[in-house]
Amino acid sequence: MDVGVAIFFVLSGFLLSRAYWARAELEAPSPNLTNYALKRVRRIMPVYVITVAAALLLVPDNEGSTIGAWLVSLTLTDTYVHATLPYGLTHMWSLGAEVAFYALLPFLMWVMIGRHRPSPRRAGFGPVMMVVINISWIAWVVPTISNVTSWAPNLWLPGYVSWFAAGMWLAPVHVRDRDGTFMRVGSGLVQLGRQPGVCWVAAGGLMLVASTPVAGPVSLEVGSVSEALLKNPVYAAIGFLPVAAGVWAPPGGGYMRLMGARLVRHLGHISYSIFCVHLIVLGLVRERLDYQLFTGDFPRIWALTAGCTIIVSELLYWLVERPLLRRSPLGRTTIATQTPTADMASTAR
């Protein structure tokens, strides 16, 4: 289920770029860069710093971590220095790529929008070029760098930028849909998104394809170049489909009632903390039970890990995330009070 990273990247590309497209359509200035940067730091770093401290202090395999190791992890630069990440933080490569996207987004939007009202051709050009960069990175750059360094270039942003591009392509289509001015391919995309069942069935079918050996090893091993070139676009499509369903599903339909249910929304609120701490919890559960990976007993390990992770995430949400977001001087609304719509989500993030 590492496909969750693809879904998150598509979602980030949509939500964070949509504010730029919406303002461009109104011929208004782009979002303030200082506010944008401060929001990203406030949203990401507090829980992340706590997670790093917990991993380096509590996970036995990280015992004796040096000050240098602390600094590298705290600055999200592990993949630019080492081939591996500390135990309990191995999933943070995706957050490193996410932060790199945050830094690059204003430039990307300047390229895609320019100084005038964006055209449909220009809106599609940027994502296409991002896909080309992604393919080139996997096919040629990663093999070259990997042979001469101890870094992890396969985990850097260019290797996954097409996932963000998928969301960034959704954003202008959604803005123009709301304005009633479709782009050429917009009509078919909106019709697809209005059928959430079709989107999820299609995503499930693609997931079956990605679960076969043609998309790489089912273990934690790194696949070949050809396997990565297949898996990457398949994952982009899997991420694209449920996000499109969330954007365009009929507001009064059963799907939106389910996804907008109070419990589901709350799990969304604490999902960042869940992402951050779940591997630390899994490591502690494994140590407590003297459990070896891939030896079975999945239901018990999953239940203990999920249950303890949710408890820890609730504490982080109420004690760290929520207070900081509510006290933010940068916006008048918070994730706890907003209606779950694409318009408001694009500004809340």
Beta strands, then each sheet from edge to edge (+ up, - down):
end
